[in-house]
Amino acid sequence: MHPPHSSAEPLARLERARGEYEAHLHSCRQCQADGAACPVAKILRRAYNNAARAARPRQDGTDLPR
């Protein structure tokens, strides 16, 4: 059985994903040299976007997991 859904959980995932993405951009030589995101940065950005989408309230006003 799954634990009850917490509204703080998606926000924590969002902050963690943002931190990982920003840390990568600051430490990756390829991202810094080219000024463009490397493949790893693109994956991390996609994870951040997915976390942001999950943290948003649903259109029907409910805050249930999908």
C-alpha positions as CSV (number, residue, x, y, z in Angstrom):
1,M,0.0,0.0,0.0
2,H,1.3,3.5,-0.8
3,P,1.7,6.2,1.8
4,P,-0.7,9.1,1.6
5,H,0.1,11.8,-0.9
6,S,1.7,14.9,0.6
7,S,1.5,18.2,-1.2
8,A,5.1,19.0,0.1
9,E,6.5,16.0,-1.6
10,P,6.2,17.4,-5.2
11,L,7.7,20.7,-4.1
12,A,10.6,18.9,-2.5
13,R,11.2,17.0,-5.8
14,L,11.0,20.3,-7.7
15,E,13.6,22.0,-5.5
16,R,15.9,18.9,-5.7
17,A,15.6,18.8,-9.5
18,R,16.3,22.5,-9.8
19,G,19.3,22.2,-7.6
20,E,20.7,19.3,-9.6
21,Y,20.2,21.2,-12.9
22,E,21.8,24.4,-11.7
23,A,24.7,22.5,-10.1
24,H,25.3,20.7,-13.4
25,L,25.3,23.9,-15.4
26,H,27.9,25.5,-13.1
27,S,30.2,22.4,-13.0
28,C,30.0,21.1,-16.6
29,R,32.8,22.2,-18.8
30,Q,30.8,21.5,-22.0
31,C,27.9,23.6,-20.8
32,Q,30.2,26.5,-19.9
33,A,32.3,26.3,-23.0
34,D,29.5,26.1,-25.6
35,G,27.0,28.3,-23.8
36,A,24.5,25.5,-24.8
37,A,23.1,22.7,-22.7
38,C,24.9,19.3,-23.0
39,P,22.8,16.1,-23.3
40,V,23.0,15.6,-19.5
41,A,21.8,19.1,-18.9
42,K,18.9,18.5,-21.2
43,I,17.9,15.3,-19.3
44,L,18.1,17.2,-16.0
45,R,16.0,20.0,-17.4
46,R,13.4,17.5,-18.5
47,A,13.3,16.1,-15.0
48,Y,12.9,19.6,-13.6
49,N,10.0,20.3,-16.0
50,N,8.3,17.1,-15.1
51,A,8.7,17.9,-11.4
52,A,7.3,21.4,-12.0
53,R,4.3,19.9,-13.8
54,A,3.7,17.5,-11.0
55,A,3.8,20.3,-8.4
56,R,1.2,22.4,-10.2
57,P,-2.4,22.1,-9.0
58,R,-4.6,20.3,-11.5
59,Q,-7.0,22.2,-13.7
60,D,-10.1,20.8,-11.9
61,G,-8.9,22.2,-8.6
62,T,-7.9,18.9,-7.0
63,D,-4.4,18.2,-5.8
64,L,-4.3,14.5,-6.2
65,P,-1.5,12.5,-7.9
66,R,-2.1,11.6,-11.5
